[in-house]
Amino acid sequence: MLGPRLVLVMTVAAGTAGGAQPDAAPVVAVTYPGTPAGVPKQEDLAAIRALGFNGVEWRPSNRTTFEALTRMVGPLELTIVTGTGVVVDVSIPRPDLQAALWRAVARGAKIITLDPGHRTGPGLTTARGDRLPWTYAASTFAGQIASSARLFAVARPGPVVTIAAPAPRGVEVALLDGDRAWLLIATNAGRTRATFIARLPAEVPPALWLSLLDGSNMSMLRESSGPRWTFTIEPGAALVYVIDKAPKLVSW
């Protein structure tokens, strides 16, 4: 069984109480209805934070319960997300969730909310207390964002990356400008493994790039028009690389 259905909510620099700003790292939040519904519970919030998520989406309620929630999230350093933006339905098959989450970042999302669809509770476990499958991929993603928070806080859309024809269906490649570094994100929302050739702008160095997902290195072919990147990506997967503009590698 694939598990619960998730809704990935992407909001670009808007819709928060608690201050997610354009110059802040993305908030990775979980929709939390309360236990019972409409009543926040400290243990639930602590469980959400323990998995690495740094926000909770709270549906509108009365002022008293919202104030109680605000007091509870303070010590946990959780951001309260109260609004929604572009909504993308995501079915649970792993690793599809990895591609969906990183594509949200590549498109500039500053708030990413995962909704397990539960009417009460944090929605992280089964009735027996076992963690739901989606939490593993999402928790890993949240940790990767947190470990490079300074980079993702300043990252903004960079020059367009061209995928050579015929472009594989479902593959997107985005270049983000991270101030002192370039951030390259490729995602495959298709159902099959895909090999692509991407051409980057001339100002981007073809030297060794560092993977933020597994620490491996990747190089590109140098051409007069700019680097050429040939790579294979699995269905539902993401590739995330960083390189210093110097081009000396930066450690984030």
C-alpha contacts under 8 A as a table, 3 or more apart, distances in Angstrom:
res1	aa1	res2	aa2	distance
2	L	92	I	6.15
2	L	93	P	6.00
3	G	92	I	6.41
3	G	132	L	7.36
3	G	133	P	7.11
3	G	134	W	7.92
4	P	91	S	7.98
4	P	92	I	6.65
4	P	116	P	6.39
4	P	117	G	7.28
5	R	90	V	6.97
5	R	91	S	5.43
5	R	92	I	5.87
5	R	116	P	6.42
5	R	117	G	6.87
6	L	89	D	6.71
6	L	90	V	5.52
6	L	91	S	6.10
6	L	92	I	6.50
6	L	114	L	6.27
6	L	115	D	5.27
6	L	116	P	5.17
6	L	117	G	6.76
7	V	87	V	7.06
7	V	88	V	6.23
7	V	89	D	4.82
7	V	90	V	5.62
7	V	113	T	7.65
7	V	114	L	5.78
7	V	115	D	5.14
7	V	116	P	7.28
7	V	117	G	8.00
8	L	87	V	6.15
8	L	88	V	5.24
8	L	89	D	6.03
8	L	90	V	6.28
8	L	100	A	7.92
8	L	101	L	7.88
8	L	112	I	6.67
8	L	113	T	5.68
8	L	114	L	5.18
8	L	115	D	6.86
9	V	84	T	6.39
9	V	85	G	6.41
9	V	86	V	6.12
9	V	87	V	4.60
9	V	88	V	6.11
9	V	111	I	7.70
9	V	112	I	5.62
9	V	113	T	4.98
9	V	114	L	6.74
10	M	84	T	7.18
10	M	85	G	5.61
10	M	86	V	5.25
10	M	87	V	6.10
10	M	88	V	7.47
10	M	104	A	6.57
10	M	109	A	5.63
10	M	110	K	7.54
10	M	111	I	5.93
10	M	112	I	5.12
10	M	113	T	6.89
11	T	14	A	6.06
11	T	15	G	6.98
11	T	84	T	6.05
11	T	85	G	4.39
11	T	86	V	6.16
11	T	109	A	5.63
11	T	110	K	6.26
11	T	111	I	5.18
11	T	112	I	6.78
12	V	85	G	7.31
12	V	108	G	6.34
12	V	109	A	4.60
12	V	110	K	5.14
12	V	111	I	6.49
13	A	20	A	6.85
13	A	21	Q	5.96
13	A	22	P	5.35
13	A	109	A	7.08
13	A	110	K	5.28
13	A	111	I	6.93
14	A	20	A	7.49
14	A	21	Q	7.75
14	A	83	G	7.63
14	A	85	G	7.99
14	A	110	K	7.91
14	A	111	I	7.79
15	G	81	V	6.41
15	G	82	T	5.89
15	G	83	G	4.17
15	G	84	T	6.16
15	G	85	G	7.60
16	T	19	G	6.19
16	T	20	A	6.23
16	T	79	T	7.61
16	T	80	I	6.23
16	T	81	V	4.42
16	T	82	T	5.34
16	T	83	G	6.18
17	A	20	A	7.70
17	A	79	T	6.99
17	A	80	I	5.30
17	A	81	V	5.82
17	A	82	T	6.29
18	G	79	T	5.23
18	G	80	I	5.74
18	G	81	V	7.66
19	G	79	T	7.36
20	A	24	A	6.21
20	A	26	P	7.64
20	A	27	V	7.04
20	A	79	T	7.55
20	A	110	K	7.41
20	A	111	I	7.63
21	Q	24	A	5.17
21	Q	110	K	7.81
22	P	110	K	6.95
22	P	153	A	7.36
23	D	153	A	4.98
23	D	154	V	5.57
24	A	110	K	7.76
24	A	149	A	7.91
24	A	150	R	7.96
24	A	152	F	7.55
24	A	153	A	4.31
24	A	154	V	7.21
25	A	110	K	6.90
25	A	145	I	7.42
25	A	146	A	7.70
25	A	149	A	5.25
25	A	150	R	6.84
25	A	151	L	7.82
25	A	152	F	5.12
25	A	153	A	3.91
25	A	154	V	7.64
26	P	105	V	7.78
26	P	109	A	6.97
26	P	110	K	4.23
26	P	111	I	5.42
26	P	112	I	7.13
26	P	145	I	7.39
26	P	152	F	7.06
26	P	153	A	7.05
27	V	53	F	7.88
27	V	54	N	6.03
27	V	55	G	6.00
27	V	79	T	7.38
27	V	110	K	6.14
27	V	111	I	4.71
27	V	112	I	6.04
27	V	113	T	7.97
28	V	53	F	5.46
28	V	54	N	5.67
28	V	55	G	5.81
28	V	111	I	6.25
28	V	112	I	4.96
28	V	113	T	5.96
28	V	114	L	7.79
28	V	142	A	6.11
29	A	53	F	5.71
29	A	54	N	5.94
29	A	55	G	3.97
29	A	56	V	4.75
29	A	57	E	6.26
29	A	79	T	7.90
29	A	81	V	7.47
29	A	111	I	7.42
29	A	112	I	6.05
29	A	113	T	4.55
29	A	114	L	6.20
30	V	48	I	7.37
30	V	53	F	7.17
30	V	55	G	6.46
30	V	56	V	4.88
30	V	57	E	5.90
30	V	113	T	5.44
30	V	114	L	4.86
30	V	115	D	5.91
30	V	116	P	7.76
30	V	122	P	7.62
31	T	56	V	5.59
31	T	57	E	4.39
31	T	58	W	6.36
31	T	113	T	6.60
31	T	114	L	6.15
31	T	115	D	4.87
31	T	116	P	7.13
31	T	122	P	7.42
32	Y	56	V	6.08
32	Y	57	E	5.90
32	Y	58	W	5.84
32	Y	59	R	7.93
32	Y	115	D	7.95
32	Y	120	T	7.54
32	Y	121	G	6.69
32	Y	122	P	5.33
32	Y	123	G	7.63
33	P	36	P	7.83
33	P	37	A	5.23
33	P	38	G	5.92
33	P	39	V	7.64
33	P	40	P	7.73
33	P	58	W	6.50
33	P	59	R	6.88
33	P	118	H	7.53
33	P	119	R	6.22
33	P	120	T	5.42
33	P	121	G	6.49
33	P	122	P	7.30
34	G	37	A	4.52
34	G	38	G	5.01
34	G	39	V	4.69
34	G	40	P	4.60
34	G	41	K	6.51
34	G	120	T	5.51
34	G	121	G	5.52
34	G	122	P	7.26
35	T	38	G	6.99
35	T	39	V	5.47
35	T	40	P	6.14
35	T	41	K	6.18
35	T	120	T	5.26
35	T	121	G	5.09
36	P	39	V	5.61
36	P	40	P	7.88
36	P	120	T	5.68
36	P	121	G	7.19
37	A	119	R	6.60
37	A	120	T	5.20
37	A	121	G	7.73
38	G	61	S	6.54
38	G	65	T	7.31
39	V	65	T	6.34
40	P	44	D	7.80
40	P	45	L	7.93
40	P	65	T	7.05
40	P	68	A	7.28
40	P	69	L	5.79
41	K	44	D	5.48
41	K	45	L	6.58
42	Q	45	L	5.21
42	Q	46	A	6.17
42	Q	72	M	6.14
43	E	46	A	5.07
43	E	47	A	6.22
44	D	47	A	5.11
44	D	48	I	6.41
44	D	121	G	6.68
44	D	122	P	5.72
45	L	48	I	5.12
45	L	49	R	6.28
45	L	72	M	7.81
45	L	73	V	7.15
45	L	76	L	7.89
45	L	122	P	7.44
46	A	49	R	5.08
46	A	50	A	5.99
46	A	76	L	6.95
47	A	50	A	5.03
47	A	51	L	6.69
47	A	122	P	7.75
48	I	51	L	5.62
48	I	52	G	7.11
48	I	53	F	6.00
48	I	54	N	8.00
48	I	122	P	6.89
48	I	124	L	7.69
49	R	52	G	5.26
49	R	53	F	5.18
49	R	54	N	6.14
49	R	55	G	7.89
49	R	76	L	6.83
49	R	78	L	7.24
50	A	53	F	7.39
51	L	135	T	7.93
51	L	139	S	5.63
52	G	139	S	5.74
52	G	140	T	7.93
52	G	142	A	5.79
52	G	143	G	5.87
53	F	78	L	7.92
53	F	139	S	6.73
53	F	142	A	5.89
53	F	143	G	7.95
54	N	77	E	6.88
54	N	78	L	4.85
54	N	79	T	6.23
54	N	142	A	7.91
55	G	78	L	4.66
55	G	79	T	4.31
55	G	80	I	5.72
55	G	81	V	6.71
56	V	78	L	6.81
56	V	79	T	6.30
56	V	80	I	5.18
56	V	81	V	5.83
56	V	113	T	7.80
57	E	80	I	5.85
57	E	81	V	4.35
57	E	82	T	5.77
57	E	83	G	7.79
57	E	113	T	6.90
58	W	80	I	6.67
58	W	81	V	6.21
58	W	82	T	5.58
59	R	82	T	6.37
60	P	82	T	7.21
61	S	65	T	6.81
61	S	66	F	6.64
62	N	65	T	5.80
62	N	66	F	6.43
63	R	66	F	5.10
63	R	67	E	6.11
64	T	67	E	5.23
64	T	68	A	6.30
65	T	68	A	4.92
65	T	69	L	6.14
66	F	69	L	5.01
66	F	70	T	6.18
67	E	70	T	4.98
67	E	71	R	6.37
68	A	71	R	5.22
68	A	72	M	6.35
69	L	72	M	5.06
69	L	73	V	6.21
70	T	73	V	5.46
70	T	74	G	6.42
70	T	80	I	7.73
71	R	74	G	5.61
71	R	75	P	7.95
72	M	75	P	6.74
72	M	76	L	7.40
73	V	76	L	5.13
73	V	77	E	6.02
73	V	78	L	5.18
73	V	79	T	7.28
73	V	80	I	7.86
74	G	77	E	5.30
74	G	78	L	6.60
84	T	87	V	7.50
90	V	97	L	7.19
90	V	100	A	7.44
91	S	96	D	7.76
91	S	97	L	7.84
92	I	96	D	7.02
92	I	97	L	6.63
92	I	134	W	6.53
93	P	96	D	5.62
93	P	97	L	7.10
94	R	97	L	5.88
94	R	98	Q	7.47
94	R	133	P	7.97
94	R	134	W	7.28
94	R	137	A	7.50
94	R	236	G	7.37
95	P	98	Q	5.45
95	P	99	A	7.21
95	P	137	A	7.33
95	P	235	P	7.78
95	P	236	G	5.12
95	P	237	A	6.09
96	D	99	A	5.48
96	D	100	A	6.44
96	D	189	A	6.93
96	D	235	P	7.31
96	D	236	G	3.89
96	D	237	A	6.54
97	L	100	A	5.03
97	L	101	L	6.09
97	L	134	W	7.60
97	L	137	A	6.85
97	L	138	A	7.35
97	L	236	G	6.96
98	Q	101	L	5.35
98	Q	102	W	6.24
98	Q	137	A	6.38
98	Q	138	A	7.37
98	Q	141	F	7.35
98	Q	236	G	6.52
98	Q	237	A	5.81
98	Q	238	A	6.28
99	A	102	W	5.38
99	A	103	R	5.88
99	A	187	T	5.19
99	A	188	N	6.12
99	A	189	A	6.23
99	A	236	G	5.13
99	A	237	A	4.95
99	A	238	A	5.05
100	A	103	R	5.17
100	A	104	A	6.31
100	A	187	T	7.85
100	A	189	A	7.32
100	A	236	G	7.80
101	L	104	A	5.22
101	L	105	V	6.72
101	L	112	I	7.69
101	L	138	A	7.89
101	L	141	F	7.54
102	W	105	V	5.06
102	W	106	A	6.16
102	W	185	I	7.32
102	W	187	T	7.08
102	W	238	A	6.61
103	R	106	A	4.85
103	R	107	R	6.15
103	R	172	E	7.94
103	R	185	I	7.67
103	R	186	A	7.79
103	R	187	T	6.23
104	A	107	R	5.21
104	A	108	G	6.50
104	A	109	A	5.38
104	A	112	I	7.45
105	V	108	G	5.15
105	V	109	A	5.11
105	V	110	K	7.27
106	A	109	A	7.48
106	A	157	P	7.85
106	A	174	A	5.93
106	A	175	L	7.70
106	A	176	L	7.29
106	A	185	I	6.24
107	R	157	P	7.64
107	R	174	A	7.83
108	G	156	R	6.86
108	G	157	P	6.95
109	A	112	I	6.71
115	D	118	H	7.89
116	P	123	G	5.63
116	P	124	L	7.65
117	G	123	G	7.39
118	H	121	G	6.86
118	H	122	P	7.53
118	H	123	G	5.59
120	T	123	G	7.49
123	G	126	T	7.89
124	L	131	R	5.87
124	L	132	L	5.85
124	L	135	T	6.58
125	T	128	R	7.57
125	T	129	G	5.23
125	T	130	D	5.09
125	T	131	R	4.20
125	T	132	L	5.04
126	T	129	G	5.12
126	T	130	D	5.24
126	T	131	R	6.35
126	T	132	L	6.28
127	A	130	D	7.50
131	R	135	T	6.86
132	L	135	T	5.80
132	L	136	Y	7.83
133	P	136	Y	5.99
133	P	137	A	7.75
134	W	137	A	5.81
134	W	138	A	6.26
135	T	138	A	5.11
135	T	139	S	5.62
136	Y	139	S	5.23
136	Y	140	T	6.16
137	A	140	T	5.22
137	A	141	F	6.23
138	A	141	F	5.05
138	A	142	A	6.20
139	S	142	A	5.06
139	S	143	G	6.24
140	T	143	G	5.13
140	T	144	Q	6.28
141	F	144	Q	5.11
141	F	145	I	6.32
142	A	145	I	5.20
142	A	146	A	6.20
143	G	146	A	5.00
143	G	147	S	6.06
144	Q	147	S	5.19
144	Q	148	S	6.53
144	Q	212	L	7.31
144	Q	213	L	7.15
145	I	148	S	5.47
145	I	149	A	5.68
145	I	152	F	7.06
146	A	149	A	4.79
147	S	252	W	7.61
148	S	151	L	5.49
148	S	152	F	6.45
148	S	252	W	5.39
149	A	152	F	5.22
149	A	153	A	5.91
150	R	153	A	5.13
150	R	154	V	6.70
150	R	252	W	7.21
151	L	154	V	5.69
151	L	155	A	6.11
151	L	178	G	5.90
151	L	252	W	6.65
152	F	155	A	4.99
152	F	178	G	7.21
154	V	177	D	7.91
154	V	178	G	5.55
154	V	179	D	6.61
155	A	176	L	5.78
155	A	177	D	5.27
155	A	178	G	4.14
155	A	179	D	6.95
155	A	183	L	7.66
156	R	176	L	5.36
156	R	177	D	5.27
156	R	178	G	6.57
157	P	174	A	7.91
157	P	175	L	6.67
157	P	176	L	4.69
157	P	177	D	6.04
158	G	174	A	7.77
158	G	175	L	5.24
158	G	176	L	4.50
158	G	177	D	4.90
159	P	175	L	6.38
159	P	176	L	7.61
159	P	201	P	6.98
160	V	174	A	7.01
160	V	175	L	6.80
160	V	200	L	7.60
160	V	201	P	7.78
161	V	173	V	6.48
161	V	174	A	6.16
161	V	175	L	6.54
161	V	198	A	6.55
161	V	199	R	5.92
161	V	200	L	5.25
161	V	201	P	7.25
162	T	198	A	5.53
162	T	199	R	5.18
162	T	200	L	6.81
163	I	167	A	5.88
163	I	173	V	7.63
163	I	196	F	6.86
163	I	197	I	5.73
163	I	198	A	4.38
163	I	199	R	6.36
164	A	167	A	5.88
164	A	196	F	7.19
164	A	197	I	5.46
164	A	198	A	6.06
164	A	199	R	7.37
167	A	171	V	7.54
167	A	196	F	6.74
168	P	171	V	5.81
168	P	194	A	6.12
168	P	195	T	7.19
168	P	196	F	6.63
169	R	190	G	6.20
170	G	187	T	7.90
170	G	188	N	5.39
170	G	189	A	4.69
170	G	190	G	4.41
171	V	186	A	7.09
171	V	187	T	5.63
171	V	188	N	4.42
171	V	189	A	6.28
171	V	190	G	6.91
171	V	194	A	7.69
172	E	186	A	5.61
172	E	187	T	5.43
172	E	188	N	6.64
173	V	184	L	7.25
173	V	185	I	5.71
173	V	186	A	4.26
173	V	187	T	6.59
173	V	198	A	7.65
174	A	184	L	5.88
174	A	185	I	5.31
174	A	186	A	6.42
175	L	182	W	6.89
175	L	183	L	5.75
175	L	184	L	4.69
175	L	185	I	6.52
176	L	182	W	5.95
176	L	183	L	4.92
176	L	184	L	6.30
176	L	185	I	8.00
177	D	180	R	7.94
177	D	181	A	6.56
177	D	182	W	5.16
177	D	183	L	6.35
178	G	181	A	4.84
178	G	182	W	5.48
178	G	183	L	6.40
179	D	182	W	7.58
180	R	244	D	6.06
180	R	245	K	5.78
180	R	246	A	7.79
181	A	242	V	6.71
181	A	243	I	5.49
181	A	244	D	4.19
181	A	245	K	4.98
181	A	250	V	7.21
182	W	204	V	7.56
182	W	242	V	5.63
182	W	243	I	5.41
182	W	244	D	6.30
182	W	245	K	6.46
183	L	240	V	7.26
183	L	241	Y	5.83
183	L	242	V	4.57
183	L	243	I	6.80
184	L	239	L	7.84
184	L	240	V	5.68
184	L	241	Y	5.08
184	L	242	V	6.21
185	I	238	A	7.09
185	I	239	L	5.64
185	I	240	V	4.57
185	I	241	Y	6.56
186	A	238	A	5.60
186	A	239	L	5.01
186	A	240	V	6.55
187	T	233	I	7.68
187	T	236	G	7.28
187	T	237	A	5.94
187	T	238	A	4.38
187	T	239	L	6.41
188	N	194	A	7.68
188	N	233	I	6.68
188	N	234	E	6.86
188	N	235	P	5.47
188	N	236	G	5.29
188	N	237	A	5.65
188	N	238	A	6.50
189	A	235	P	6.33
189	A	236	G	5.20
189	A	237	A	7.56
190	G	193	R	7.82
190	G	235	P	5.58
190	G	236	G	6.66
191	R	235	P	5.25
191	R	236	G	7.26
192	T	234	E	6.81
192	T	235	P	5.07
193	R	232	T	7.03
193	R	233	I	5.79
193	R	234	E	4.43
193	R	235	P	5.19
194	A	232	T	5.54
194	A	233	I	5.42
194	A	234	E	6.48
194	A	235	P	7.43
195	T	230	T	7.25
195	T	231	F	5.63
195	T	232	T	4.17
195	T	233	I	6.39
196	F	229	W	8.00
196	F	230	T	5.77
196	F	231	F	5.74
196	F	232	T	6.46
197	I	228	R	6.82
197	I	229	W	5.54
197	I	230	T	4.46
197	I	231	F	6.73
198	A	228	R	5.81
198	A	229	W	5.01
198	A	230	T	6.44
199	R	226	G	6.73
199	R	227	P	5.98
199	R	228	R	4.69
199	R	229	W	6.28
200	L	204	V	6.70
200	L	226	G	5.55
200	L	227	P	5.33
200	L	228	R	6.39
200	L	229	W	7.74
201	P	204	V	5.74
201	P	225	S	7.03
201	P	226	G	5.04
201	P	227	P	6.97
202	A	205	P	7.57
202	A	224	S	7.32
202	A	225	S	5.51
202	A	226	G	3.69
202	A	227	P	6.66
203	E	226	G	7.06
204	V	226	G	6.99
204	V	227	P	7.01
204	V	245	K	7.09
205	P	227	P	6.95
205	P	243	I	7.94
205	P	245	K	7.03
205	P	247	P	6.21
206	P	209	W	7.93
206	P	219	S	6.07
206	P	220	M	4.87
206	P	221	L	6.44
206	P	222	R	5.85
206	P	226	G	7.96
206	P	227	P	5.29
206	P	228	R	7.84
207	A	219	S	5.51
207	A	220	M	6.68
207	A	247	P	7.14
208	L	217	N	5.98
208	L	218	M	5.41
208	L	219	S	4.65
208	L	220	M	7.66
208	L	243	I	7.29
208	L	249	L	7.82
209	W	217	N	5.46
209	W	218	M	5.05
209	W	219	S	6.07
209	W	241	Y	5.89
209	W	242	V	5.56
209	W	243	I	5.01
209	W	249	L	7.51
210	L	215	G	6.06
210	L	216	S	5.95
210	L	217	N	4.80
210	L	218	M	6.55
210	L	241	Y	5.28
210	L	242	V	5.33
210	L	243	I	6.44
210	L	249	L	7.78
211	S	214	D	5.77
211	S	215	G	4.83
211	S	216	S	5.26
211	S	217	N	6.14
211	S	218	M	7.56
211	S	239	L	7.45
211	S	240	V	5.67
211	S	241	Y	4.35
211	S	242	V	6.52
212	L	215	G	5.82
212	L	240	V	5.75
212	L	241	Y	5.78
212	L	242	V	7.04
213	L	239	L	7.46
213	L	240	V	6.47
219	S	229	W	7.83
220	M	227	P	5.91
220	M	228	R	5.69
220	M	229	W	5.10
220	M	230	T	7.46
221	L	227	P	5.61
221	L	228	R	5.12
221	L	229	W	6.57
222	R	226	G	6.43
222	R	227	P	4.77
222	R	228	R	6.46
223	E	226	G	5.18
223	E	227	P	5.61
223	E	228	R	6.84
224	S	227	P	7.98
233	I	237	A	6.59
233	I	238	A	7.34
233	I	239	L	7.57
234	E	237	A	5.42
243	I	247	P	6.81
243	I	248	K	7.53
243	I	249	L	5.45
243	I	250	V	6.50
244	D	247	P	4.86
244	D	248	K	5.44
244	D	249	L	4.78
244	D	250	V	5.17
245	K	248	K	7.14
246	A	249	L	7.70
